[in-house]
Structure formats: structure tokens, C-alpha cells
Amino acid sequence: MQIHTYVFFKGQCEEAFRFYEQNLGAKVEAMVPYADSPMVDDISPAWRSKIMHARLNLGDQVLMGSDPPPERYQKPQGFFVSLDVDPPSEAERIFHVLAKDGQVVMPIQRTFWAERFGMAIDRFDIPWMVNCSGQGRGR
């Protein structure tokens, strides 16, 4: 059994997944617009180029997402996508890339459990935690 995070976007799923692919060293494995789905006739013409399903692979981890129809979209809340990153310099880089044009919830810093830890909501409204355990610290 595996757990995969599935996030919803407000019409920017393709842009977000391309951004994650470029900045996290990930690979977009699937990007299916509504226009290519059996539900094309149930979607407004303006929304048909939006993404019905996307899949991003980062190492052996998977992040999936889509653009739900506008009347079904809800801003993400109650969770964070957590990245465990080494070394500390890479954790810093990734944190600042994700936080740019978004919102810093907790600046990246050394904590009692990690060499670096920070929380940010990216410009696509997806909440992230970036953690770098470092040598001799628990995960």
C-alpha cells in the first residue's frame, strides 16, 4: 500500500506542476486536460484546457493534482506537503523557491529536531514544509 498526496488548484495545475518539475528535480509523468477525457461535454469550453489529472514523480514519491471545476474548488487547508531535503543548502534553496511570491508561515531555520525547517504556502496556494534532518538528528 502507498499513500499519495493529491492537491487541487484553481486553474493553475499545469503551471504548478511544470514549476515543481523544474525546481524540485521532479518529472511530470501525466498531464491530462479535460478536453482529452470522456467528460469533455460536461465541462465548460473555457475549462477544457484545464487539467483533469496530473502526476509528478519525485524520486520514488508521487504528487498528483488537478483543476476541479470552479464551483468545486476549495482552497487547500489542514495539511502541508512535506519534503525531507539534504543538504541544508538544498533545503534553503527549495524553501525560498517555494516561498517566492507565496507566504512564509515559518522561516527556514535550525530547530531542535532539524538542521533546517521551514513552512511556506507557494504562489499556487499549496502549503509546504521543508525539513533537513542533517547528521545525528531524528527524522
Backbone as a printed PyTorch tensor [residue, N CA C, xyz], in Angstrom:
tensor([[[  0.8420,  -1.1830,   0.0000],
         [  0.0000,   0.0000,   0.0000],
         [  0.8840,   1.2420,   0.0000]],

        [[  0.4380,   2.2610,  -0.6970],
         [  1.1510,   3.5350,  -0.7430],
         [  0.1570,   4.6630,  -0.5040]],

        [[  0.6670,   5.7700,   0.0140],
         [ -0.1280,   6.9870,   0.1660],
         [  0.4380,   8.0150,  -0.8000]],

        [[ -0.4390,   8.6260,  -1.5870],
         [ -0.0300,   9.6960,  -2.4960],
         [ -0.8480,  10.9400,  -2.1740]],

        [[ -0.1970,  12.0650,  -2.1590],
         [ -0.8820,  13.3340,  -1.9440],
         [ -1.5020,  13.7890,  -3.2630]],

        [[ -2.7660,  14.2360,  -3.1930],
         [ -3.4900,  14.7250,  -4.3590],
         [ -3.9660,  16.1320,  -4.0240]],

        [[ -3.4980,  17.1330,  -4.7700],
         [ -3.8190,  18.5240,  -4.4730],
         [ -4.6430,  19.1420,  -5.5970]],

        [[ -5.4910,  20.0850,  -5.2310],
         [ -6.3460,  20.7670,  -6.1850],
         [ -5.8740,  22.1990,  -6.3840]],

        [[ -5.9810,  22.6590,  -7.6190],
         [ -5.5490,  24.0040,  -7.9850],
         [ -6.7210,  24.7960,  -8.5330]],

        [[ -6.5570,  26.0910,  -8.5180],
         [ -7.6060,  26.9960,  -9.0090],
         [ -7.3060,  27.3700, -10.4630]],

        [[ -7.1240,  26.3260, -11.3030],
         [ -6.8790,  26.5620, -12.7110],
         [ -5.4120,  26.6500, -13.1040]],

        [[ -4.4810,  26.4420, -12.1470],
         [ -3.0560,  26.5530, -12.4790],
         [ -2.2970,  25.2480, -12.2930]],

        [[ -2.9590,  24.1090, -12.3930],
         [ -2.2970,  22.8290, -12.1600],
         [ -1.1180,  22.6240, -13.1070]],

        [[ -1.3150,  22.8640, -14.3890],
         [ -0.2110,  22.6500, -15.3340],
         [  0.9640,  23.5580, -15.0170]],

        [[  0.7010,  24.8290, -14.7700],
         [  1.7730,  25.7690, -14.4220],
         [  2.4910,  25.3240, -13.1510]],

        [[  1.7400,  24.9120, -12.1470],
         [  2.3370,  24.4830, -10.8810],
         [  3.1960,  23.2370, -11.0680]],

        [[  2.6850,  22.2400, -11.7810],
         [  3.4510,  21.0040, -11.9570],
         [  4.7070,  21.2380, -12.7880]],

        [[  4.6470,  22.1100, -13.7700],
         [  5.8540,  22.4550, -14.5390],
         [  6.8650,  23.1800, -13.6360]],

        [[  6.3620,  24.0570, -12.7680],
         [  7.2140,  24.7560, -11.8020],
         [  7.8770,  23.7570, -10.8530]],

        [[  7.1190,  22.8090, -10.3100],
         [  7.6800,  21.8010,  -9.4130],
         [  8.6860,  20.9230, -10.1520]],

        [[  8.3670,  20.5720, -11.3910],
         [  9.2800,  19.7490, -12.1850],
         [ 10.6250,  20.4610, -12.3380]],

        [[ 10.5770,  21.7190, -12.6760],
         [ 11.8020,  22.4900, -12.9090],
         [ 12.5880,  22.7290, -11.6230]],

        [[ 11.9100,  23.0180, -10.5270],
         [ 12.5990,  23.4520,  -9.3090],
         [ 12.8390,  22.3680,  -8.2720]],

        [[ 12.1530,  21.2460,  -8.3770],
         [ 12.3380,  20.1660,  -7.4060],
         [ 13.0670,  18.9680,  -8.0160]],

        [[ 13.4310,  19.0590,  -9.2820],
         [ 14.0820,  17.9320,  -9.9360],
         [ 13.1340,  16.7640, -10.1400]],

        [[ 11.8660,  17.0570, -10.3050],
         [ 10.8290,  16.0320, -10.4730],
         [ 10.5630,  15.8170, -11.9580]],

        [[  9.6700,  14.8820, -12.2600],
         [  9.3040,  14.5770, -13.6440],
         [  7.7930,  14.4600, -13.7360]],

        [[  7.1940,  15.2700, -14.6070],
         [  5.7650,  15.1540, -14.8640],
         [  5.5490,  13.8960, -15.6940]],

        [[  4.7830,  12.9650, -15.1470],
         [  4.5160,  11.6880, -15.8170],
         [  3.1770,  11.6830, -16.5440]],

        [[  2.2500,  12.5320, -16.1230],
         [  0.9400,  12.6020, -16.7720],
         [  0.3990,  14.0190, -16.6420]],

        [[ -0.2800,  14.4720, -17.7040],
         [ -0.9230,  15.7860, -17.7040],
         [ -2.1100,  15.6660, -18.6580]],

        [[ -3.2900,  15.3730, -18.1000],
         [ -4.4770,  15.0830, -18.9100],
         [ -5.4790,  16.2330, -18.7890]],

        [[ -5.6780,  16.9880, -19.8760],
         [ -6.6890,  18.0520, -19.8310],
         [ -8.0970,  17.4660, -19.9670]],

        [[ -9.0850,  18.2200, -19.4930],
         [-10.4820,  17.7800, -19.6210],
         [-10.8470,  17.5180, -21.0770]],

        [[-10.2480,  18.2620, -22.0050],
         [-10.5540,  18.0920, -23.4270],
         [-10.2340,  16.6860, -23.9210]],

        [[ -9.3030,  16.0010, -23.2610],
         [ -8.9140,  14.6500, -23.6630],
         [ -9.6180,  13.5720, -22.8510]],

        [[-10.6760,  13.9360, -22.1530],
         [-11.3550,  12.9730, -21.2910],
         [-12.7730,  12.7000, -21.7850]],

        [[-13.3660,  11.5990, -21.3250],
         [-14.7580,  11.3020, -21.6860],
         [-15.7460,  12.3320, -21.1520]],

        [[-15.3270,  13.1520, -20.1830],
         [-16.2440,  14.1410, -19.6200],
         [-16.1700,  15.4930, -20.3130]],

        [[-15.5430,  15.5570, -21.4770],
         [-15.3600,  16.8210, -22.1820],
         [-16.6750,  17.5730, -22.3810]],

        [[-17.7520,  16.8650, -22.6800],
         [-19.0380,  17.5330, -22.9260],
         [-19.6880,  18.0770, -21.6600]],

        [[-19.2220,  17.6310, -20.4900],
         [-19.7740,  18.1070, -19.2160],
         [-19.0090,  19.3040, -18.6610]],

        [[-17.9570,  19.7120, -19.3370],
         [-17.0970,  20.8030, -18.8630],
         [-17.2860,  22.0080, -19.7750]],

        [[-17.3050,  23.1880, -19.1830],
         [-17.4710,  24.4010, -19.9820],
         [-16.2950,  24.5440, -20.9500]],

        [[-16.5430,  25.0930, -22.1240],
         [-15.4610,  25.2610, -23.1040],
         [-14.2580,  26.0190, -22.5300]],

        [[-14.5030,  26.9760, -21.6630],
         [-13.4010,  27.7510, -21.0730],
         [-12.5140,  26.9160, -20.1490]],

        [[-13.0230,  25.8000, -19.6560],
         [-12.2920,  24.9820, -18.6720],
         [-11.6730,  23.7330, -19.3150]],

        [[-11.9340,  23.4690, -20.5670],
         [-11.4950,  22.2220, -21.2060],
         [ -9.9760,  22.0890, -21.3150]],

        [[ -9.2560,  23.1910, -21.3290],
         [ -7.7880,  23.1070, -21.3880],
         [ -7.1820,  22.9190, -20.0010]],

        [[ -7.9950,  23.0260, -18.9740],
         [ -7.5020,  22.8190, -17.6070],
         [ -7.2440,  21.3290, -17.3760]],

        [[ -6.5470,  21.0340, -16.2890],
         [ -6.0540,  19.6850, -16.0580],
         [ -7.0240,  18.8650, -15.2100]],

        [[ -7.4480,  17.7230, -15.7850],
         [ -8.3080,  16.7910, -15.0710],
         [ -7.4810,  15.9070, -14.1330]],

        [[ -6.2620,  15.5530, -14.5560],
         [ -5.3820,  14.7250, -13.7250],
         [ -3.9380,  14.9340, -14.1360]],

        [[ -3.0670,  15.0950, -13.1250],
         [ -1.6250,  15.2110, -13.3460],
         [ -0.9020,  14.3480, -12.3280]],

        [[  0.2520,  13.8580, -12.7390],
         [  1.0800,  13.0260, -11.8630],
         [  2.5270,  13.4850, -11.9880]],

        [[  3.1440,  13.7260, -10.8390],
         [  4.5270,  14.1780, -10.7640],
         [  5.3090,  13.1710,  -9.9330]],

        [[  6.4110,  12.6700, -10.4810],
         [  7.2760,  11.7610,  -9.7380],
         [  8.5010,  12.5190,  -9.2630]],

        [[  8.8070,  12.3320,  -7.9840],
         [  9.9990,  12.9230,  -7.3730],
         [ 10.7100,  11.7760,  -6.6660]],

        [[ 11.7240,  11.2280,  -7.3360],
         [ 12.3410,  10.0140,  -6.8070],
         [ 11.3050,   8.9090,  -6.8290]],

        [[ 11.1130,   8.2580,  -5.6780],
         [ 10.0910,   7.2090,  -5.6070],
         [  8.7890,   7.7130,  -4.9730]],

        [[  8.6250,   9.0220,  -4.9260],
         [  7.4200,   9.6340,  -4.3730],
         [  6.5520,  10.2000,  -5.4910]],

        [[  5.2620,  10.3410,  -5.2160],
         [  4.3050,  10.8090,  -6.2180],
         [  3.4650,  11.9400,  -5.6290]],

        [[  3.2770,  12.9870,  -6.4210],
         [  2.3320,  14.0520,  -6.1160],
         [  1.3740,  14.1080,  -7.2890]],

        [[  0.0780,  14.0980,  -6.9980],
         [ -0.9190,  14.1720,  -8.0490],
         [ -1.7750,  15.4180,  -7.8400]],

        [[ -2.4220,  15.8580,  -8.9120],
         [ -3.2490,  17.0470,  -8.7790],
         [ -4.1730,  17.2410,  -9.9540]],

        [[ -5.0370,  18.2530,  -9.8140],
         [ -5.9660,  18.6050, -10.8890],
         [ -6.5580,  19.9800, -10.6370]],

        [[ -7.2630,  20.4510, -11.6560],
         [ -8.0520,  21.6820, -11.5770],
         [ -9.5140,  21.2740, -11.5100]],

        [[-10.1110,  21.2100, -10.3280],
         [-11.5350,  20.8770, -10.2990],
         [-12.3310,  22.0200, -10.9340]],

        [[-13.5310,  21.7440, -11.4200],
         [-14.3550,  22.8380, -11.9420],
         [-14.4740,  23.9420, -10.8800]],

        [[-14.5170,  25.1970, -11.3010],
         [-14.5010,  26.3190, -10.3510],
         [-15.5110,  26.2060,  -9.2060]],

        [[-16.6980,  25.6840,  -9.4870],
         [-17.7110,  25.5830,  -8.4300],
         [-17.3720,  24.5070,  -7.3950]],

        [[-16.3740,  23.6660,  -7.6730],
         [-15.9910,  22.5940,  -6.7460],
         [-14.6570,  22.8710,  -6.0550]],

        [[-13.9700,  23.9440,  -6.4430],
         [-12.6570,  24.2550,  -5.8690],
         [-12.7950,  24.7720,  -4.4430]],

        [[-11.9190,  24.2940,  -3.5790],
         [-11.7710,  24.8260,  -2.2270],
         [-10.2870,  25.0530,  -1.9820]],

        [[ -9.9400,  26.1780,  -1.4060],
         [ -8.5500,  26.4810,  -1.1060],
         [ -7.9980,  25.4190,  -0.1450]],

        [[ -6.7990,  24.8900,  -0.4280],
         [ -6.2230,  23.8530,   0.4450],
         [ -6.0690,  24.3390,   1.8850]],

        [[ -6.3900,  23.4560,   2.8130],
         [ -6.1960,  23.7710,   4.2280],
         [ -6.1530,  22.4770,   5.0300]],

        [[ -5.5200,  22.5280,   6.1710],
         [ -5.4920,  21.3760,   7.0660],
         [ -4.3940,  20.3720,   6.7720]],

        [[ -3.4460,  20.6990,   5.8900],
         [ -2.3430,  19.7900,   5.5900],
         [ -1.1620,  20.5880,   5.0370]],

        [[  0.0040,  19.9880,   5.0140],
         [  1.1860,  20.5000,   4.3300],
         [  1.8120,  19.3440,   3.5670]],

        [[  2.3190,  19.5970,   2.3800],
         [  3.1380,  18.6250,   1.6680],
         [  4.5340,  18.7700,   2.2740]],

        [[  5.0810,  17.6760,   2.7690],
         [  6.3590,  17.7200,   3.4810],
         [  7.4740,  17.1390,   2.6240]],

        [[  8.5640,  17.9020,   2.5010],
         [  9.7480,  17.4590,   1.7780],
         [ 10.8880,  17.2870,   2.7710]],

        [[ 11.5900,  16.1720,   2.7070],
         [ 12.7900,  15.9530,   3.5100],
         [ 13.9720,  16.0890,   2.5620]],

        [[ 14.7830,  17.1130,   2.7690],
         [ 15.8040,  17.5070,   1.8060],
         [ 17.1760,  17.5750,   2.4760]],

        [[ 18.1880,  17.0280,   1.8100],
         [ 19.5850,  17.1810,   2.2190],
         [ 20.3610,  17.6420,   1.0020]],

        [[ 21.4040,  18.4040,   1.1870],
         [ 21.9470,  19.0150,   2.3930],
         [ 21.1920,  20.2890,   2.7630]],

        [[ 21.6050,  20.9490,   3.8610],
         [ 20.9260,  22.1820,   4.2860],
         [ 20.8570,  23.2510,   3.1920]],

        [[ 21.8820,  23.3650,   2.3760],
         [ 21.8640,  24.3790,   1.3080],
         [ 20.7480,  24.1010,   0.2960]],

        [[ 20.4860,  22.8230,   0.0110],
         [ 19.4040,  22.4640,  -0.9070],
         [ 18.0460,  22.7070,  -0.2520]],

        [[ 17.9370,  22.4370,   1.0410],
         [ 16.6970,  22.7390,   1.7620],
         [ 16.4180,  24.2440,   1.7160]],

        [[ 17.4340,  25.0470,   1.9150],
         [ 17.2870,  26.5150,   1.8370],
         [ 16.8310,  26.9370,   0.4410]],

        [[ 17.4720,  26.3960,  -0.5900],
         [ 17.1340,  26.7610,  -1.9670],
         [ 15.6740,  26.4220,  -2.2780]],

        [[ 15.2870,  25.1990,  -1.9640],
         [ 13.9230,  24.7590,  -2.2500],
         [ 12.9100,  25.5800,  -1.4650]],

        [[ 13.1800,  25.8330,  -0.2010],
         [ 12.2620,  26.6320,   0.6040],
         [ 12.0390,  28.0010,  -0.0410]],

        [[ 13.1270,  28.6620,  -0.4220],
         [ 12.9960,  30.0190,  -0.9740],
         [ 12.3120,  30.0190,  -2.3420]],

        [[ 12.5310,  28.9760,  -3.1400],
         [ 11.8370,  28.8580,  -4.4220],
         [ 10.3340,  28.7040,  -4.1860]],

        [[  9.9510,  27.8380,  -3.2440],
         [  8.5320,  27.6200,  -2.9620],
         [  7.8750,  28.8540,  -2.3310]],

        [[  8.6200,  29.5630,  -1.4890],
         [  8.0560,  30.7180,  -0.7800],
         [  7.9440,  31.9690,  -1.6580]],

        [[  8.7390,  32.0180,  -2.7490],
         [  8.7300,  33.2130,  -3.5960],
         [  7.3240,  33.4600,  -4.1450]],

        [[  6.8470,  34.6600,  -3.9760],
         [  5.5080,  35.0870,  -4.4080],
         [  4.3930,  34.3440,  -3.6750]],

        [[  4.7300,  33.6790,  -2.5810],
         [  3.7490,  32.9960,  -1.7430],
         [  3.7460,  33.6140,  -0.3600]],

        [[  3.6300,  32.7570,   0.6470],
         [  3.5590,  33.2360,   2.0360],
         [  4.4470,  32.3530,   2.9130]],

        [[  5.3380,  32.9950,   3.6720],
         [  6.1540,  32.2570,   4.6320],
         [  5.3320,  32.0850,   5.9050]],

        [[  5.1260,  30.8480,   6.3120],
         [  4.4040,  30.5370,   7.5450],
         [  5.3990,  30.4710,   8.6980]],

        [[  6.5370,  29.8300,   8.4720],
         [  7.6360,  29.7630,   9.4380],
         [  8.9320,  29.8390,   8.6440]],

        [[  9.7460,  30.8650,   8.8700],
         [ 11.0000,  30.9800,   8.1160],
         [ 11.8640,  29.7350,   8.3020]],

        [[ 12.6340,  29.4150,   7.2690],
         [ 13.5100,  28.2590,   7.3750],
         [ 14.6280,  28.5840,   8.3520]],

        [[ 14.8660,  27.6430,   9.2720],
         [ 15.8200,  27.8780,  10.3500],
         [ 16.2150,  26.5540,  10.9840]],

        [[ 17.2270,  26.6140,  11.8190],
         [ 17.6230,  25.4520,  12.5970],
         [ 16.6100,  25.2900,  13.7340]],

        [[ 16.2360,  24.0490,  14.0030],
         [ 15.3220,  23.7600,  15.1080],
         [ 15.9520,  22.6800,  15.9810]],

        [[ 15.2920,  22.3160,  17.0530],
         [ 15.8400,  21.2710,  17.9150],
         [ 15.7880,  19.8940,  17.2570]],

        [[ 14.9820,  19.7240,  16.1970],
         [ 14.9020,  18.4250,  15.5260],
         [ 15.5550,  18.4210,  14.1430]],

        [[ 15.9270,  19.5710,  13.6090],
         [ 16.4160,  19.6100,  12.2320],
         [ 17.4770,  20.6810,  12.0370]],

        [[ 18.3540,  20.4260,  11.0820],
         [ 19.3300,  21.4400,  10.6710],
         [ 18.6010,  22.6270,  10.0380]],

        [[ 17.5600,  22.3280,   9.2760],
         [ 16.7190,  23.3620,   8.6720],
         [ 15.2790,  22.8610,   8.6500]],

        [[ 14.3690,  23.7900,   8.9490],
         [ 12.9440,  23.5080,   8.8440],
         [ 12.2320,  24.8210,   8.5640]],

        [[ 11.3090,  24.7830,   7.6040],
         [ 10.5200,  25.9680,   7.3010],
         [  9.1880,  25.5700,   6.7020]],

        [[  8.2150,  26.4770,   6.7820],
         [  6.8720,  26.2410,   6.2510],
         [  6.4650,  27.4330,   5.3880]],

        [[  5.9360,  27.1250,   4.2000],
         [  5.5090,  28.1860,   3.2900],
         [  4.3090,  27.7110,   2.4820]],

        [[  3.5270,  28.6660,   2.0340],
         [  2.4350,  28.4020,   1.0980],
         [  2.8700,  29.0100,  -0.2210]],

        [[  2.9750,  28.1760,  -1.2560],
         [  3.5040,  28.6700,  -2.5260],
         [  2.4900,  29.5410,  -3.2560]],

        [[  2.8950,  30.0900,  -4.3700],
         [  2.0340,  31.0180,  -5.1260],
         [  0.8040,  30.3380,  -5.7110]],

        [[  0.7570,  29.0030,  -5.6550],
         [ -0.3980,  28.2490,  -6.1320],
         [ -1.3210,  27.8470,  -4.9800]],

        [[ -1.0640,  28.3600,  -3.7810],
         [ -1.8290,  28.0960,  -2.5560],
         [ -1.5920,  26.7070,  -1.9700]],

        [[ -0.4990,  26.0390,  -2.3460],
         [ -0.1790,  24.7280,  -1.7930],
         [  0.7740,  24.9220,  -0.6140]],

        [[  0.4210,  24.3790,   0.5740],
         [  1.2700,  24.5110,   1.7490],
         [  2.3850,  23.4570,   1.7630]],

        [[  3.6030,  23.8910,   2.0570],
         [  4.7880,  23.0340,   2.0640],
         [  5.5350,  23.1490,   3.3840]],

        [[  6.1070,  22.0360,   3.8230],
         [  7.1060,  22.0180,   4.8940],
         [  8.3910,  21.4930,   4.2720]],

        [[  9.4960,  22.1850,   4.5340],
         [ 10.8030,  21.7370,   4.0570],
         [ 11.6260,  21.4140,   5.2860]],

        [[ 12.1020,  20.1700,   5.3520],
         [ 12.8410,  19.6830,   6.5040],
         [ 14.1820,  19.1120,   6.0510]],

        [[ 15.2300,  19.4640,   6.7690],
         [ 16.5480,  18.8710,   6.5510],
         [ 17.0380,  18.3780,   7.9080]],

        [[ 16.9590,  17.0690,   8.1000],
         [ 17.3200,  16.4860,   9.4020],
         [ 18.7850,  16.6900,   9.7110]],

        [[ 19.6480,  16.5130,   8.7380],
         [ 21.0840,  16.6660,   8.9650],
         [ 21.6710,  15.5060,   9.7490]],

        [[ 22.9600,  15.5410,   9.9730],
         [ 23.6810,  14.4850,  10.6800],
         [ 23.2380,  14.4100,  12.1450]],

        [[ 22.9490,  13.2060,  12.5960],
         [ 22.6930,  12.9670,  14.0130],
         [ 21.3670,  13.4650,  14.5470]],

        [[ 20.4360,  13.8080,  13.6630],
         [ 19.1270,  14.2820,  14.1230],
         [ 18.0470,  13.3320,  13.6300]],

        [[ 17.0120,  13.1670,  14.4240],
         [ 15.9160,  12.2670,  14.0480],
         [ 15.0860,  12.8090,  12.9140]],

        [[ 14.4270,  11.9140,  12.2170],
         [ 13.5190,  12.3290,  11.1270],
         [ 12.1090,  12.2360,  11.5740]]])
